Amino acid sequence: MVEVGAVAYQPGVAVGGARAERWIALSDGGNGLEECGRPHFPRVAVVILDCYHAAEYLSDLANAWCGADTQAGET
């Protein structure tokens, strides 16, 4: 599993992740994924488990903020 963390780090560096002060990690909650990433992603401040549910919460927020019947609330 440690190899996965090393490989996953490279795309983040390529888009400027090394300049970020803090990182937010998304994980599907697979066994050991969170721990395998810690050595390679030391700036992770929080891990959001199950991206699907996080996206649902963001959708609810967008609907509440922009209105569920608006195009902005749906996108």
N, C-alpha and C positions, 0 to 999 in steps of 0.2 A: 504493500500500500504506500510506502514512502515514495516509491518511484512516481506514483500518480501525482503526488504533491509537487515534486520537482518539475514534472512535465507541465502541470497546470500553471506554474508560476511564470513560465516564459511568455505566454500571450499577454499576461497582465503587465509585464515589464515592457513589452512591445508597444503598448498603448499608453505608456506613461505612468503606470501604477507605482513605480518606484518613487515618484515625486509626491505621492499622496501621503498625508500625515496619518490618516486612519483608513482602514478598509472595512467593508461590510461583506461578509461571505454569505452565499446562498448554498444550501445543501438539501438534498432530498432525504436526509436522515438515515442514509445507509450505514450499516454497522461499521464503525471505525473511520468514516470519512472525515468527521470533524477533527479527530485527533491526528490523522495523517497529515492534515493541512497545517497544523500549528507550527511545525518547524520551518515550513517554507513560506508561511504568511504571518510573520510575527506582528504585523500592525493591525490584524483583524481585531476590531473592537467588539463586534457582535456577529453571531452566526444566526441567520434566519433559516429555520428548518422548513422544509417543504415549500418550495417556491410557489407551488400552485395555490396554497392557502394565502401566502403573502400577496399574490396577485389579486386574489378575491378581495382582500382587505383594501388594496389600492383602488380597485374598481368601486367598492362601496364608498370610499372617500371621494373619488372623482364624481360619482353620482350625487353625493351630498353637497359637494362644493359647487358643482356646475349645474346640477339639475339632471335628474335621470332621463328627462325627455329631450335633452339637448345633445347635439353631436359631440360637443366637448366632453360631456359626461360619459359618453359611450366609448370614446377612444382612449 
